[in-house]
Amino acid sequence: MRSWTGSRRRTKARTKASPNPRTGTTTTNPAKRPQPARRAGAPPPPCAAAAPPRPARRGRSVDERKNEPQDGALFVTEAPAKDAARRKKADDQRGAPGDGKAEESAELLDEILDLMDLDVDVDIRDDDEKVVLDVTGPDAGRVIGKKGQTLDALQFLLNKILNRFPEGRRHIIVDSGDYRERHDRGLVTMAKREAKKAVSEGRVKTLQPMSARDRRVIHLALAKFEGVETLSQGQGTQRRIQIIPQRAGGRRR
């Protein structure tokens, strides 16, 4: 009922003057009725009292209030710098190189493998220059992936995370059942076989596309192989090695 009454009053207040079709008289809006004239000599109507001036803050002089920063200036302080320093210190403590890198890398790899829902274990082989993480268990084959691509991806990820700092860097190798060693032996055997063919036939031998790690193994294996040199060609995943025979005197054929 209250809502309806208020709506009715607002409707009346907005009604404009309009002639009555029956009587011909004009109805005046009550809200616009003229006010009675004020008598001569009568005092003016009372007006709202002005708000008292805002008192100054206690405990500060006028000079201190003048030097006080304006509104919003308090946010431009040393707080952001302190926060940035605090975050950097926390990052340094989490990722700073030093003792325990082998355990830290094993824990990180174990968390990733848990997210992959794999039934495996992680063993550590630690020395001064590198950390080898050997993955064993029923799902070890899934960790290797096609041509070792999953192992390469995990190894790349761990090195990026744990070797962010130049001090005390150690290469982290992710392996599974000596797959890396067996795979490298196969690459070296294949590279030497193709190098012999290149020398005997006098023709350039182009190998199949392979990862940067595998190309590095072949470059190192043939670096001291007499009569050939190696060169990488192509882009991205199609990058491959060419085994180029040399003539007597060290020139290419």
N, C-alpha and C positions, 0 to 999 in steps of 0.2 A: 504493500500500500504506500510506503514511503517513496519508493522509487517511482511509482506512478504519479504521485502528487508533485514531486520535484520536476518530472518531465512535463507535466501539465503547466507548471509555472514558467518553465523555460520557453515553452511554446507560446504562451501569452506575451511574454516579454519580447519575443521576436516578431509578433504580429504588427503589420504596418497599418496606417490609417486608410480606410477604404469606405466608400459611400454605401449606405444601406439601400438596396434596390426598392424596398417597400416605402420607407419614410423619406428617402432622399437626403437624410442627414449623414454627417461624417462621424465615424467612431475614431476617437483619438486613442493612441496607445498609452496605457497608464504609465508606462515607464518613461514616456517623453512629455508628460504634463509639465507646464511651466511652473517654476518655483515662485513662491510669493516674494514680492519685493521687500528688501530690507529697509526699515525705517531710518530716517536721517538721524545721525548722531548715535545710532545703536553700535555697540562694539562688534568688531568682526567675529565671525564664528571661530571657535577654538580649533587649532590645528595640532597635528601630532608633534609631540616634543621631539626635538633633535636628539640623536643618540649622543651620549657623552663621548668625549675623545678617549681613544684607547690608551690606557696608561702604559708608560714605558716599562720595560722589564727591569726588575730590581736586581741590584748587584752589579750593574754595568754602567759605565760612564757614557757620556754622549760620544766621545771619540771611539770607544769600543763599538758602539752601535753603528757608527759610520763605517768602520772597517769590517763590519760583519758581512760575510758573503751574501749575495742576493739569493732569491729563491731558486732552487735547482742547482746552485753551485756546489752544494754539499755533496752531490753525487760525483763530482769531478775531483776526487781525492786520491790518496795513495792506495785505497782499497783494491782497485783492479790490479795494480802492480803486485800487491801482497798476495792476492788470490792467484795470479799467474805464477809467482815464485813458489807458492805452496803446491800448485799442481805440478810444476816442473820437478820439485823435490820428490813428490810422490811417484812420478814417472821414473825418476832416477833410481829410487829405491826398489821399484818393481822390476826394472829392466837393466839395472847396472850390472856390467859383467863382473865376474869374480867367482869365488867358490860356490859350488852348488849349481852351476849351469847345467851339468849333466842331469841332475835330478829334476831341475826345473823344466828342461826340454822333454824329459820322459813323462812328467806329469801333464804337460801341455798336449803331447801326442796322445796320451791315454785318454784325455778328455775329448779330443777330436774323434778318436776311434769309438768312444762310447756314444757320441752323437750319431755316428754312422751305424750304430747298432751291430758292431762286429765282436765276435767272441775271440779275442786275441789277448796276448800278453806282450809286454814291452821289456826287453832286457837291455842293459847298458854296458857298453864297452868304452871306457874313458881313457884318454891319454892326454898329453900336453897340447897337442895340435888339433885334435878333432874328437868329436863325440859320435859314436856309432850306436844307433838305436835299432835293435834287431826285433822285428815283430814276428811272433810265433803264435800258433794256435790253429783251430779248425778253419777260421776265416782268413788265414794269412794270404791265400791266393787272391782274394778280393782286394787286399791291400796293395798287391803288386799291380794289378790292372793290366791293360793291353800294352805290351812292350814296356812295362814299368812306368807308365804315365802317372798312375796314382801315387807311386812312390816318389816320383819326381815332384809332383805337386805338393805332397806333404813336406818333403825336404825343403822345397823353396819357401813354403809358408813358415816353417820353423826358423829358418835362417833369417828371414825378414823380420820376424818378431823378436827373436832373442839376440840378434847381432845388430841392434840399432846403434850401438855405441862403438866407436873405433877402438877403444881400449879393451884389451883382453878378448878380442874376437877369436872364436874357435869354430871351425867348420862342423856343421851337424849333418850327419849322413843317416838317412833312413833306409834300412835294409830289411829283407825278410828271407830267412833261410839261405843266406849267402847268395842271394839272387844277383846282387851287383857284381860280385866277383865272377860268377859263372857267365853273366852277360858280357862283362868286359873281356873275358878270355875269348868268348865267341867273336866279339868285334875285332880283336887284334888278329885272330886267325884269319878271318875273312879279309881284313885289310891287307895283310901280307900276301895272301893268295892273289888278290886283284892287282897288287903292285907288281908281282912277278909276271902276270899276264900283260900288264901295260908295258913292261920292259921288253918282253919277248916279242910282242906283237907290234910294238912301236905305236900304240894307239892310246888315246885318253880313255880312262875308265871312269864312268860316272856312277856313283853309288846311289842307292835309294834315299829318299828324304829321311832325316833322323833328327833327334833332339840336339840341342846345343851340347849337352853333356856327352852324348855318344860321338858327336863330331870331334869334341876335344880329345876323347880317348883315341880316335883314329889319327888325328894330327900328331899326337905325342908318339903313337906307335910307329908311324912312318917318318918321323922327323930325322932319324938316322938311317933310314933305308936307302941304300945306294942306288942312284939312277932315277929317282922319282921325287916329285914334290906334290904337295896337296894344296888345294884351293877350294874354298867354300863359295857356292853359287846359289842364287835364288833368294826368295823372300819368305819370311814367316815359316809356316809348317812345311813349305816346299823347298826349304834350303837343304842342299846336299853337297857332298864332297866330290871333287874331281881329282883323280890320280893321274898326274901328267908325267910322261917319261921325258928324260933329258938326253940330249946328245952328248957326245964326248966334248968336254970343255965346259959343261954345265949349262948349255943352251937347251931350250925346249925344242922338241921335235915338231 
